[in-house]
């Protein structure tokens, strides 16, 4: 029989009982608990849940920052035969939480002390909740709340009377039983509950380990939210199956404080492997460059030259040091010794590589990290595939690709009629394997549209090369469509505009069978203010003339991609924006326009700014100097 997640834990306890598994920093240093200690905690928690009345198939929500209690909490839930509903701590709006709790039919909630106020604020709107388990001691526990410490004590007592309760429960759990209902941010109004089984997870762990080797002495610090499917599989379950260990970021009093703990915790825990997303990758790069700048002009010049040498020597990864590139080996080793090795110390000194998930990693970011000796390998997946579909790794990699496919799994590239396409032709990525979700919870229509004859239609566009590498190039379902029916993926242009211009933070292109493409642009107001100060020191920002100058600077940044510009020829000119709406507020998770992996949710942005988009096709809209754009810069 195929293994469940419980089998995965039991097998690891048998093999690696005394190995450290979970690392956590609650005081001044990280301390660990072993595999056998983790299993004991899991059994106590599960027994405590049984004592509360939890039954197989019950839905239990989990809302907490990353910590040992999160992982032990999920494993405890699964040992009772119940289903975990992991929730993002970034869900601020009560209606977002209420929707997920009501839709999932959650009867219990496991919650950290810092997130408890959110649950208390909405508890009257979710009457089916029977009990709230709070991870931290509370001065004022309500009648429907119990602390984790008290739950564990109840569990110990329960096992004195029913010694085999947990083992008996675990034996009844089958591979195809639900483990999680994971809500996707999606690109439409209501999030969908992705049903993932025990076998979905254990299959994807087996698949992931065909791409990467995790020695038992490896450590990772999970810097992504634990409710992420990616953090589940590539993080703690793959490490658990390998006898390796997992740390979590020390929680601060605020989200910003927690973010500041990440670089400190990395240095303290000295991980061998990290999981990342583009937003974090850019943040780390910015910090590295800031540190180099602080050392002075000579250090900056040397670092820049060292990078150029490394780029030449590394090539695209697969051809590193081959042919004429071998000429740069000694020079590269010199810069690696005197510069890049010092940069790596900031990451603990033992970091071998990153795996990047979420949105596509910019090729320049990949080259940068490869140059400094800690490659950031692009992977690809989605929650509906539990999530890993492909990844680059130490053994096989091509920078710019999304890597080799996991095994066993079938993948094909199809056109809009479902016809399979040959290598190098772009189409929708469609997969089949044991990692494909069981479906969307209480949404048969969406399930039937997404899984056809066992094949998961990802909605992403890509192609395969002759060496077995997958290239993901954008969303298959978010193509721009011109008035003559020609289609084009917008992501490359959007990312390039925001990456190459310090004045542009976010971009969304739009064309739905219109005469020209339009753009919603979130500007970097601070950079524009500095620009005005340099150009016209006498102007104050509130002056209309200053705003007009700033808008024209934005227009010139776009024009750099047109004939005669710095980036001319990178993209077909017909897909460059002919009219621009400047947006006054950024697209964020808080305003519901960006999901938890920092992807802009196209459908929601288009819906919210429908009137601005419509206005871009009116007479005179091609001039960026309009009143709405001026107001947006206020």
Backbone torsions as a table, in degrees:
resi	resn	phi	psi	omega
1	UNK	NA	144.7	178.5
2	UNK	-65.7	147.9	-176.2
3	UNK	-77.7	150.4	169.7
4	UNK	-93.6	174.0	175.5
5	UNK	-62.5	-33.6	178.7
6	UNK	-64.5	-41.3	176.4
7	UNK	-60.2	-40.2	-180.0
8	UNK	-58.0	-46.4	179.0
9	UNK	-65.3	-47.6	-177.1
10	UNK	-60.3	-41.5	179.4
11	UNK	-62.8	-39.8	-179.4
12	UNK	-70.4	-36.8	177.5
13	UNK	-64.0	-39.7	178.2
14	UNK	-61.6	-41.5	-175.5
15	UNK	-85.4	-36.5	-168.1
16	UNK	-128.7	37.4	-171.2
17	UNK	-47.8	-42.7	-174.2
18	UNK	-96.3	-1.9	176.5
19	UNK	-66.3	143.2	172.7
20	UNK	-65.9	137.8	177.8
21	UNK	-113.7	-56.5	-174.9
22	UNK	-110.7	129.9	177.4
23	UNK	-113.3	136.9	-179.4
24	UNK	-146.8	142.7	177.0
25	UNK	-111.0	109.1	178.1
26	UNK	-110.5	-25.0	177.2
27	UNK	-113.1	-117.0	-177.7
28	UNK	-100.3	-6.8	-179.7
29	UNK	-150.9	162.9	177.1
30	UNK	-76.6	135.5	172.3
31	UNK	-126.0	156.2	-174.7
32	UNK	-119.9	158.6	166.6
33	UNK	-122.9	147.9	-173.9
34	UNK	-80.5	174.5	176.9
35	UNK	-61.2	-43.9	-178.0
36	UNK	-68.5	-38.3	177.4
37	UNK	-64.5	-39.6	177.6
38	UNK	-61.5	-46.0	-179.3
39	UNK	-60.2	-40.3	179.3
40	UNK	-63.5	-44.3	177.9
41	UNK	-61.1	-41.7	179.2
42	UNK	-60.4	-45.0	-179.5
43	UNK	-63.4	-42.4	177.9
44	UNK	-61.7	-44.9	-178.6
45	UNK	-64.4	-44.9	179.6
46	UNK	-61.3	-42.2	179.5
47	UNK	-65.4	-37.1	175.6
48	UNK	-61.6	-40.5	178.0
49	UNK	-65.2	-42.1	177.3
50	UNK	-60.1	-39.6	179.4
51	UNK	-63.5	-30.9	177.2
52	UNK	-74.3	-16.9	-179.5
53	UNK	111.6	7.8	178.6
54	UNK	-62.2	136.8	179.6
55	UNK	-123.6	159.7	178.0
56	UNK	-54.9	135.1	179.5
57	UNK	90.6	-13.2	176.5
58	UNK	-63.1	149.0	176.9
59	UNK	-99.9	130.5	-179.5
60	UNK	-126.3	119.4	-179.9
61	UNK	-81.8	147.4	179.0
62	UNK	-130.1	116.7	-177.1
63	UNK	-127.7	102.0	-176.7
64	UNK	-163.2	157.5	169.3
65	UNK	-68.2	164.3	177.6
66	UNK	-65.6	129.7	-179.5
67	UNK	-170.5	169.7	178.6
68	UNK	-54.8	-41.9	-176.8
69	UNK	-61.0	-28.8	177.7
70	UNK	-63.5	-52.7	-176.0
71	UNK	-67.3	-44.8	177.0
72	UNK	-63.5	-36.5	178.3
73	UNK	-61.8	-47.6	178.8
74	UNK	-63.3	-45.9	-179.4
75	UNK	-62.6	-37.0	177.3
76	UNK	-64.5	-44.3	177.4
77	UNK	-56.9	-46.9	-176.1
78	UNK	-66.2	-31.9	179.1
79	UNK	-67.1	-19.4	178.3
80	UNK	-89.3	-6.1	-175.2
81	UNK	86.6	2.9	177.5
82	UNK	-82.1	176.6	-175.2
83	UNK	-118.6	128.7	177.8
84	UNK	-83.6	136.1	174.1
85	UNK	-115.9	88.9	-177.1
86	UNK	-71.9	133.3	-177.2
87	UNK	-120.8	142.6	-180.0
88	UNK	-75.1	135.6	177.0
89	UNK	-71.5	-9.7	179.7
90	UNK	-83.8	-3.1	176.6
91	UNK	-74.6	98.3	-176.6
92	UNK	-89.7	-40.0	-174.8
93	UNK	-71.1	131.5	-177.2
94	UNK	-59.6	-35.2	-177.8
95	UNK	-65.8	-31.0	177.4
96	UNK	-65.3	-45.0	178.5
97	UNK	-68.4	-44.5	-179.2
98	UNK	-58.9	-44.5	-179.3
99	UNK	-57.4	-49.2	-176.6
100	UNK	-66.0	-41.1	-179.1
101	UNK	-68.5	-40.6	178.8
102	UNK	-72.1	-46.0	-176.4
103	UNK	-63.2	-39.6	-177.9
104	UNK	-77.6	-11.3	-177.8
105	UNK	63.5	34.8	-179.2
106	UNK	-62.5	133.3	179.1
107	UNK	-104.3	-18.7	-179.2
108	UNK	-137.4	158.0	177.5
109	UNK	-133.8	130.6	168.2
110	UNK	-102.7	125.9	-171.3
111	UNK	-144.8	145.2	175.2
112	UNK	-77.6	161.1	-180.0
113	UNK	-59.4	-37.6	-177.1
114	UNK	-73.7	-20.0	179.1
115	UNK	-98.3	-6.7	-174.7
116	UNK	-58.6	-37.0	-177.4
117	UNK	-59.6	-31.0	178.7
118	UNK	-66.5	-42.3	-179.6
119	UNK	-69.3	-43.1	179.2
120	UNK	-60.4	-35.4	-177.3
121	UNK	-67.8	-23.9	-174.2
122	UNK	-119.0	3.5	-172.1
123	UNK	-58.6	-32.1	179.7
124	UNK	-69.5	-17.4	179.9
125	UNK	-92.2	-4.6	-179.7
126	UNK	-128.6	72.6	-172.9
127	UNK	-64.5	-16.6	-177.5
128	UNK	-76.4	-9.9	179.9
129	UNK	-70.8	122.0	-177.7
130	UNK	-90.9	-37.6	-175.5
131	UNK	-153.7	146.0	177.9
132	UNK	-116.2	122.0	177.5
133	UNK	-98.3	118.8	-176.7
134	UNK	-102.5	125.2	-175.8
135	UNK	-65.3	-26.6	-173.6
136	UNK	-116.6	150.9	178.4
137	UNK	-60.3	141.1	-178.2
138	UNK	-124.4	140.3	178.0
139	UNK	-72.0	-19.9	-174.7
140	UNK	-138.8	64.3	-179.7
141	UNK	-64.3	130.3	177.6
142	UNK	-79.3	169.9	-176.4
143	UNK	-65.8	-27.0	-179.1
144	UNK	-95.9	14.4	-178.7
145	UNK	-118.6	151.4	175.1
146	UNK	-143.4	138.9	179.1
147	UNK	-78.1	157.3	179.0
148	UNK	-60.3	-39.9	-179.9
149	UNK	-59.1	-43.5	179.1
150	UNK	-68.2	-36.5	178.8
151	UNK	-63.7	-42.0	179.7
152	UNK	-63.8	-38.1	177.3
153	UNK	-63.8	-42.7	176.3
154	UNK	-59.9	-39.3	179.3
155	UNK	-62.9	-43.3	178.1
156	UNK	-60.2	-45.2	179.7
157	UNK	-63.9	-40.6	-179.8
158	UNK	-60.1	-41.0	-177.2
159	UNK	-73.5	-20.0	175.1
160	UNK	-67.6	-33.4	-180.0
161	UNK	-89.7	-40.8	-177.4
162	UNK	-119.4	75.2	-170.6
163	UNK	-58.6	-33.8	-176.1
164	UNK	-103.1	15.5	-174.6
165	UNK	-56.4	-45.7	-176.2
166	UNK	-72.4	-42.1	179.1
167	UNK	-62.1	-41.7	179.6
168	UNK	-63.9	-43.2	178.3
169	UNK	-60.0	-47.9	-175.6
170	UNK	-61.4	-36.3	-179.3
171	UNK	-65.0	-27.6	-177.2
172	UNK	-82.8	-8.8	-176.5
173	UNK	-85.0	128.6	-176.6
174	UNK	-103.2	156.4	-178.3
175	UNK	-55.3	-33.9	-177.5
176	UNK	-89.8	6.6	173.9
177	UNK	-72.2	148.4	-179.6
178	UNK	-66.3	139.4	173.6
179	UNK	-108.2	-45.0	-176.4
180	UNK	-134.6	150.7	158.1
181	UNK	-117.7	107.6	-173.4
182	UNK	-106.2	118.7	-176.0
183	UNK	-85.6	127.6	177.7
184	UNK	-89.7	145.2	175.2
185	UNK	-67.2	-35.8	175.8
186	UNK	62.2	-173.0	178.8
187	UNK	-122.3	9.3	179.7
188	UNK	-119.5	-179.1	-170.8
189	UNK	-60.6	-58.1	-176.2
190	UNK	-97.2	133.2	175.8
191	UNK	-67.5	152.1	178.8
192	UNK	-105.5	142.1	179.0
193	UNK	-89.1	108.4	-178.1
194	UNK	-82.8	119.4	-179.1
195	UNK	-88.5	115.9	-179.9
196	UNK	-117.6	129.2	-177.3
197	UNK	-91.1	169.1	173.5
198	UNK	-55.5	-43.7	-177.1
199	UNK	-70.3	-33.3	173.9
200	UNK	-53.5	-46.9	-177.5
201	UNK	-69.0	-49.8	-176.6
202	UNK	-66.8	-33.5	176.6
203	UNK	-65.1	-42.9	-177.7
204	UNK	-71.2	-29.6	172.8
205	UNK	-63.2	-47.7	178.1
206	UNK	-58.8	-42.5	179.8
207	UNK	-64.9	-45.2	-178.5
208	UNK	-59.9	-37.1	-176.7
209	UNK	-75.9	-3.9	170.4
210	UNK	-80.9	-13.3	-178.7
211	UNK	-106.0	-24.3	-178.9
212	UNK	-141.4	144.5	178.6
213	UNK	-101.6	129.5	179.1
214	UNK	-118.1	99.5	177.6
215	UNK	-64.2	158.6	-176.6
216	UNK	-64.7	-23.0	-178.9
217	UNK	-88.9	2.5	-179.9
218	UNK	-72.2	144.6	172.4
219	UNK	-124.3	148.5	168.9
220	UNK	-131.7	149.6	170.8
221	UNK	-109.1	117.1	-177.7
222	UNK	-82.0	107.5	-177.8
223	UNK	-98.2	-4.2	175.6
224	UNK	-93.7	156.3	176.9
225	UNK	-59.9	139.0	-177.4
226	UNK	-69.8	-16.0	176.7
227	UNK	-74.2	-11.4	175.8
228	UNK	-67.6	134.7	174.7
229	UNK	-59.1	-39.5	-179.6
230	UNK	-60.4	-43.7	178.8
231	UNK	-66.3	-34.2	177.4
232	UNK	-59.7	-57.6	-169.8
233	UNK	-81.6	-56.3	-178.0
234	UNK	-71.8	-22.4	178.3
235	UNK	-89.1	-103.4	-165.5
236	UNK	-74.9	-30.1	-178.0
237	UNK	-74.6	-38.9	176.8
238	UNK	-66.8	-38.1	177.8
239	UNK	-69.4	-38.6	178.3
240	UNK	-61.7	-43.8	-179.1
241	UNK	-65.9	-21.1	-174.8
242	UNK	-100.8	-1.6	-178.9
243	UNK	76.1	14.8	180.0
244	UNK	-93.0	-174.6	-173.9
245	UNK	-127.8	157.7	-168.6
246	UNK	-131.4	128.4	174.3
247	UNK	-113.6	158.8	176.6
248	UNK	-123.1	155.9	-177.0
249	UNK	-71.4	137.1	177.4
250	UNK	-64.3	125.4	-178.8
251	UNK	-74.1	135.7	174.7
252	UNK	-97.3	179.5	178.3
253	UNK	-72.0	-24.1	177.2
254	UNK	-131.0	167.0	176.9
255	UNK	-61.1	-38.3	-179.9
256	UNK	-65.0	-39.7	179.0
257	UNK	-65.2	-38.5	177.1
258	UNK	-63.4	-42.6	177.7
259	UNK	-59.5	-39.8	180.0
260	UNK	-68.4	-23.1	178.7
261	UNK	-74.1	-22.0	-174.1
262	UNK	-57.8	-56.3	-179.0
263	UNK	-61.5	-35.4	178.3
264	UNK	-65.4	-45.8	-179.2
265	UNK	-66.1	-35.2	177.4
266	UNK	-61.5	-45.0	-179.5
267	UNK	-64.8	-36.9	-177.7
268	UNK	-73.5	-44.7	-174.7
269	UNK	-82.1	-22.6	-179.8
270	UNK	53.9	61.1	-178.6
271	UNK	-68.4	154.6	175.5
272	UNK	-93.3	-22.6	-176.7
273	UNK	-146.9	138.6	176.5
274	UNK	-128.5	147.7	172.1
275	UNK	-99.5	139.9	-177.2
276	UNK	-141.8	169.0	170.6
277	UNK	-129.9	161.4	-174.8
278	UNK	-52.2	-39.0	-177.8
279	UNK	-60.6	-42.1	178.7
280	UNK	-70.5	-39.1	179.8
281	UNK	-59.5	-43.1	179.1
282	UNK	-66.7	-37.6	179.3
283	UNK	-64.3	-45.5	178.2
284	UNK	-61.1	-43.7	-179.2
285	UNK	-61.7	-42.5	178.7
286	UNK	-60.7	-41.6	178.9
287	UNK	-65.5	-40.1	179.1
288	UNK	-63.0	-47.7	-178.7
289	UNK	-64.2	-36.4	177.0
290	UNK	-63.6	-40.7	178.0
291	UNK	-64.3	-38.6	178.4
292	UNK	-67.2	-43.6	179.3
293	UNK	-58.5	-37.6	-178.1
294	UNK	-65.4	-19.7	-179.4
295	UNK	-86.2	-4.7	174.1
296	UNK	107.7	173.2	-173.3
297	UNK	-63.4	-41.4	-177.4
298	UNK	-64.1	-44.0	178.5
299	UNK	-61.6	-40.6	178.2
300	UNK	-60.4	-47.0	-178.8
301	UNK	-63.4	-41.8	179.4
302	UNK	-65.6	-42.2	-179.5
303	UNK	-63.3	-43.3	179.9
304	UNK	-62.4	-43.7	179.5
305	UNK	-66.5	-40.7	178.3
306	UNK	-59.9	-40.6	177.4
307	UNK	-61.5	-44.0	-179.2
308	UNK	-61.3	-41.4	177.6
309	UNK	-62.8	-44.4	-179.1
310	UNK	-63.6	-40.3	179.3
311	UNK	-61.3	-41.4	179.8
312	UNK	-67.2	-43.3	-177.1
313	UNK	-69.2	-40.5	-175.0
314	UNK	-77.3	-29.6	-176.0
315	UNK	57.7	-129.9	178.6
316	UNK	-102.6	20.6	177.5
317	UNK	93.7	-59.6	-177.9
318	UNK	-66.7	-24.4	-179.2
319	UNK	-110.1	22.6	179.8
320	UNK	-55.5	125.2	175.1
321	UNK	68.8	9.8	-177.7
322	UNK	-92.6	149.4	177.5
323	UNK	61.2	-135.7	-177.2
324	UNK	-63.9	-18.9	180.0
325	UNK	-64.8	-23.3	-180.0
326	UNK	-61.5	-22.7	179.4
327	UNK	-62.3	-22.5	-175.9
328	UNK	-96.3	4.3	-173.5
329	UNK	-61.1	-49.6	-177.9
330	UNK	-63.1	-41.7	-179.4
331	UNK	-66.7	-40.2	177.9
332	UNK	-62.6	-45.1	179.8
333	UNK	-60.7	-36.5	178.4
334	UNK	-61.5	-50.2	-179.2
335	UNK	-68.2	-32.1	178.3
336	UNK	-65.0	-38.7	-177.6
337	UNK	-72.3	-44.8	-173.1
338	UNK	-89.0	-20.0	-175.9
339	UNK	-122.4	-62.4	-169.6
340	UNK	-64.6	-34.6	179.3
341	UNK	-63.7	-33.2	178.1
342	UNK	-69.0	-37.2	177.1
343	UNK	-63.6	-40.3	-178.0
344	UNK	-64.9	-26.1	178.7
345	UNK	-61.4	-30.1	178.1
346	UNK	-66.2	-18.8	177.9
347	UNK	-101.5	19.5	176.3
348	UNK	96.3	-14.9	176.8
349	UNK	85.6	-9.1	-178.7
350	UNK	-115.7	-0.5	-175.5
351	UNK	-68.0	121.8	-178.1
352	UNK	-93.4	-38.3	178.7
353	UNK	-168.0	162.5	171.4
354	UNK	-104.1	155.9	163.2
355	UNK	-115.7	124.4	-178.6
356	UNK	-99.6	127.5	176.2
357	UNK	-123.1	-164.9	-178.2
358	UNK	74.6	-136.5	-179.5
359	UNK	-70.0	170.0	-178.3
360	UNK	-69.4	137.0	176.6
361	UNK	-80.8	131.4	176.8
362	UNK	-58.7	137.5	-176.9
363	UNK	-59.4	-34.3	179.1
364	UNK	-66.6	-35.1	175.4
365	UNK	-63.6	-42.6	179.8
366	UNK	-61.7	-44.2	-179.8
367	UNK	-63.9	-38.4	-178.7
368	UNK	-62.0	-51.3	-177.5
369	UNK	-68.5	-34.1	176.6
370	UNK	-63.8	-39.3	-178.5
371	UNK	-63.4	-41.2	-176.5
372	UNK	-84.0	2.6	171.2
373	UNK	91.8	11.0	172.4
374	UNK	-130.7	80.1	-174.8
375	UNK	-54.3	140.5	173.6
376	UNK	-107.2	98.7	-173.9
377	UNK	-84.3	127.2	179.1
378	UNK	-72.1	132.9	171.4
379	UNK	-120.3	172.9	179.2
380	UNK	-143.3	140.5	175.5
381	UNK	-178.7	179.3	173.7
382	UNK	-153.3	156.1	-172.8
383	UNK	-55.1	-35.7	-179.6
384	UNK	-64.0	-14.1	177.4
385	UNK	-110.4	12.9	170.3
386	UNK	70.3	16.3	-3.5
387	UNK	-120.9	-6.6	-163.6
388	UNK	-75.5	126.4	177.6
389	UNK	-111.9	-39.8	-179.3
390	UNK	-155.9	162.7	173.9
391	UNK	-166.6	149.2	165.6
392	UNK	-78.5	158.0	178.1
393	UNK	-155.0	-179.3	-176.5
394	UNK	-59.7	-37.7	-175.5
395	UNK	-74.9	-41.3	-177.5
396	UNK	-135.8	120.6	177.4
397	UNK	-157.3	146.0	170.1
398	UNK	-134.1	115.8	179.3
399	UNK	-60.5	134.9	-177.3
400	UNK	100.0	-19.3	177.0
401	UNK	-94.6	171.4	174.2
402	UNK	-101.2	10.0	168.9
403	UNK	95.2	-173.0	178.1
404	UNK	-78.9	153.8	178.3
405	UNK	-79.6	145.5	172.4
406	UNK	-67.5	159.4	179.1
407	UNK	-130.9	144.4	-8.4
408	UNK	-82.1	139.7	175.2
409	UNK	-169.2	143.9	177.0
410	UNK	-102.5	140.7	176.3
411	UNK	-137.9	139.8	173.0
412	UNK	-139.7	155.2	176.8
413	UNK	-106.8	123.4	-173.7
414	UNK	-122.2	150.1	173.5
415	UNK	-82.9	-177.1	-174.9
416	UNK	-66.1	-14.6	176.4
417	UNK	-96.6	4.3	179.1
418	UNK	83.9	8.6	179.5
419	UNK	-81.8	130.4	-179.2
420	UNK	-68.5	137.8	-176.0
421	UNK	-106.5	153.6	178.1
422	UNK	-75.8	172.6	177.7
423	UNK	-54.3	144.9	177.9
424	UNK	76.1	-5.6	175.0
425	UNK	-95.5	132.2	-175.5
426	UNK	-81.4	138.8	176.1
427	UNK	-166.7	-169.6	-179.3
428	UNK	-77.0	138.9	176.7
429	UNK	-82.2	121.9	-177.5
430	UNK	-127.1	131.3	-175.3
431	UNK	-130.2	159.6	174.5
432	UNK	-142.5	132.3	179.4
433	UNK	175.2	177.7	-178.3
434	UNK	-71.7	-9.4	178.2
435	UNK	-86.8	-3.5	179.8
436	UNK	-74.5	130.0	-176.3
437	UNK	-52.1	162.0	175.7
438	UNK	-76.7	-16.3	179.8
439	UNK	136.0	-177.0	176.9
440	UNK	-94.8	132.1	-176.2
441	UNK	-63.5	124.8	178.0
442	UNK	55.1	35.7	179.5
443	UNK	-147.1	73.3	-176.4
444	UNK	-64.9	-34.1	-178.9
445	UNK	-63.1	-49.5	180.0
446	UNK	-64.8	-36.0	178.1
447	UNK	-62.8	-47.1	-178.5
448	UNK	-64.1	-31.8	179.2
449	UNK	-75.5	-26.5	-173.7
450	UNK	-95.3	-39.3	178.8
451	UNK	-110.6	113.6	-177.7
452	UNK	-119.9	116.1	-178.6
453	UNK	54.1	38.3	178.1
454	UNK	85.8	-7.6	-179.0
455	UNK	-95.0	127.5	178.3
456	UNK	-87.9	120.1	176.8
457	UNK	-89.4	109.4	-170.1
458	UNK	-74.3	-25.1	-174.0
459	UNK	80.1	1.5	178.3
460	UNK	-102.2	150.1	-178.2
461	UNK	-106.8	138.1	178.9
462	UNK	-166.3	-173.4	176.9
463	UNK	-152.4	161.2	176.4
464	UNK	-104.9	146.4	172.3
465	UNK	-100.5	-178.6	-175.5
466	UNK	-75.3	-12.3	-179.3
467	UNK	-96.9	6.0	177.6
468	UNK	86.9	16.7	177.3
469	UNK	-97.4	139.3	178.2
470	UNK	-94.8	136.9	175.0
471	UNK	-118.0	119.7	177.8
472	UNK	-99.0	127.4	-172.0
473	UNK	-119.5	0.5	178.2
474	UNK	149.4	-171.1	179.5
475	UNK	-87.0	126.7	178.6
476	UNK	-66.3	-33.8	-175.4
477	UNK	-93.8	2.2	180.0
478	UNK	-117.1	29.6	179.8
479	UNK	-65.9	144.0	169.9
480	UNK	-76.3	139.6	179.8
481	UNK	-125.5	120.3	-178.6
482	UNK	-82.5	176.1	-177.1
483	UNK	-64.2	-23.7	179.1
484	UNK	-94.9	8.1	175.4
485	UNK	90.1	-3.7	179.0
486	UNK	-68.8	143.5	-176.0
487	UNK	-115.9	148.6	-178.7
488	UNK	-153.6	139.5	178.7
489	UNK	-82.9	130.7	-174.6
490	UNK	-85.3	-16.7	-168.4
491	UNK	-58.5	-41.6	-177.7
492	UNK	-59.9	-43.9	179.8
493	UNK	-66.8	-44.9	-178.1
494	UNK	-60.1	-46.2	-178.6
495	UNK	-67.3	-39.1	-179.1
496	UNK	-64.9	-42.8	179.6
497	UNK	-61.0	-43.9	-177.9
498	UNK	-76.3	-29.2	-178.6
499	UNK	-79.8	-34.3	-175.4
500	UNK	-90.1	-17.3	-178.7
501	UNK	-111.8	124.8	176.6
502	UNK	-71.8	-11.8	-176.7
503	UNK	-94.5	-6.9	-177.3
504	UNK	-121.2	119.8	179.9
505	UNK	-91.5	-45.3	-177.4
506	UNK	-141.8	148.9	-178.6
507	UNK	-140.9	139.5	169.0
508	UNK	-134.6	120.7	178.5
509	UNK	-90.1	152.5	-179.2
510	UNK	-141.0	133.7	169.6
511	UNK	-162.4	110.7	178.1
512	UNK	-121.0	77.8	-179.7
513	UNK	62.0	40.4	177.7
514	UNK	-104.1	171.3	-177.4
515	UNK	-70.2	-27.6	178.7
516	UNK	-150.5	163.7	179.8
517	UNK	-85.2	145.5	176.7
518	UNK	-122.4	168.2	-177.7
519	UNK	-139.4	140.7	166.1
520	UNK	-100.8	123.6	-175.9
521	UNK	-122.8	127.7	171.7
522	UNK	-96.8	112.4	-176.5
523	UNK	-83.1	160.5	169.7
524	UNK	-91.0	96.0	-173.1
525	UNK	-62.5	-36.6	-178.5
526	UNK	-65.0	-41.0	177.8
527	UNK	-64.8	-38.7	178.0
528	UNK	-66.2	-39.0	177.8
529	UNK	-62.1	-42.0	178.7
530	UNK	-64.7	-37.6	178.6
531	UNK	-61.9	-45.9	179.4
532	UNK	-63.0	-39.6	-179.3
533	UNK	-62.7	-36.8	178.4
534	UNK	-71.8	-44.5	-173.8
535	UNK	-77.7	-42.8	-175.6
536	UNK	-135.9	76.7	-175.0
537	UNK	-57.3	-23.9	-177.5
538	UNK	-79.2	-15.2	-177.3
539	UNK	-84.6	137.7	171.2
540	UNK	-95.1	153.5	-173.6
541	UNK	-59.5	-33.9	-177.3
542	UNK	-72.3	-10.3	178.6
543	UNK	-71.9	136.5	-178.8
544	UNK	-59.7	-37.4	-179.5
545	UNK	-60.3	-37.4	178.8
546	UNK	-64.0	-42.0	-179.9
547	UNK	-65.0	-39.3	-179.9
548	UNK	-65.3	-41.8	177.5
549	UNK	-61.6	-41.7	179.9
550	UNK	-64.0	-43.2	179.0
551	UNK	-62.7	-41.0	178.9
552	UNK	-67.3	-30.5	174.7
553	UNK	-65.4	-42.3	176.2
554	UNK	-59.3	-42.6	179.9
555	UNK	-62.6	-40.5	179.7
556	UNK	-66.8	-33.2	176.4
557	UNK	-61.8	-40.0	177.0
558	UNK	-68.5	-40.0	-177.6
559	UNK	-66.5	-15.3	176.7
560	UNK	-62.9	-16.5	179.1
561	UNK	-93.5	-2.3	178.7
562	UNK	-95.4	174.7	-177.9
563	UNK	-52.8	129.1	-179.5
564	UNK	91.0	-11.7	-179.0
565	UNK	-85.4	168.1	-177.7
566	UNK	-59.3	-34.6	-176.3
567	UNK	-111.7	22.8	-178.8
568	UNK	-56.2	137.3	177.3
569	UNK	90.3	-9.4	179.2
570	UNK	-64.7	-36.1	-178.0
571	UNK	-137.7	152.0	175.4
572	UNK	-59.7	131.9	-175.0
573	UNK	-61.4	-28.6	-176.9
574	UNK	-65.5	-19.4	179.7
575	UNK	-95.7	-2.4	175.5
576	UNK	-78.0	147.8	-175.0
577	UNK	-65.1	128.9	176.9
578	UNK	-90.3	-14.8	177.7
579	UNK	-149.5	146.0	-172.6
580	UNK	-128.6	133.8	169.6
581	UNK	-108.2	120.5	177.7
582	UNK	-85.8	129.1	-176.1
583	UNK	-103.9	131.3	-173.3
584	UNK	-76.1	-22.8	-179.8
585	UNK	-121.1	146.8	179.6
586	UNK	-69.7	158.6	171.6
587	UNK	-80.9	118.5	-176.1
588	UNK	-134.5	170.4	172.9
589	UNK	-65.2	-36.7	-176.6
590	UNK	-63.0	-38.3	178.6
591	UNK	-94.0	10.1	172.0
592	UNK	77.1	16.3	-175.3
593	UNK	-106.9	-2.5	177.5
594	UNK	-135.2	139.5	179.4
595	UNK	-88.6	-176.5	-171.8
596	UNK	-70.3	-13.2	173.6
597	UNK	-100.5	16.3	175.3
598	UNK	69.4	21.6	173.6
599	UNK	-84.9	134.2	175.4
600	UNK	-68.2	130.7	-179.5
601	UNK	-88.8	94.1	-169.8
602	UNK	-52.3	-48.5	-177.0
603	UNK	-61.0	-40.4	-178.7
604	UNK	-70.3	-38.5	178.2
605	UNK	-65.7	-44.1	179.8
606	UNK	-62.0	-38.4	179.9
607	UNK	-68.2	-45.5	-176.9
608	UNK	-66.1	-35.4	-176.2
609	UNK	-109.3	30.7	-177.9
610	UNK	-57.2	-41.2	-177.7
611	UNK	-69.7	-35.7	177.0
612	UNK	-66.6	-40.4	178.7
613	UNK	-64.5	-45.2	179.0
614	UNK	-58.1	-40.0	-179.7
615	UNK	-64.6	-24.1	-179.1
616	UNK	-73.2	-9.3	177.9
617	UNK	-107.7	12.2	177.2
618	UNK	-90.8	165.6	179.4
619	UNK	-58.1	133.2	176.8
620	UNK	82.2	0.2	-174.5
621	UNK	-71.9	-16.6	-177.0
622	UNK	-71.3	-15.9	175.6
623	UNK	-80.7	125.9	-178.5
624	UNK	-72.8	-15.6	-176.6
625	UNK	-85.5	60.2	177.6
626	UNK	-110.2	164.1	-171.6
627	UNK	-62.2	-38.5	-179.7
628	UNK	-63.7	-39.9	178.4
629	UNK	-67.8	-38.2	177.6
630	UNK	-62.9	-44.2	179.5
631	UNK	-63.4	-35.2	-178.1
632	UNK	-64.7	-22.6	179.8
633	UNK	-86.9	-1.8	-178.5
634	UNK	-66.7	NA	NA
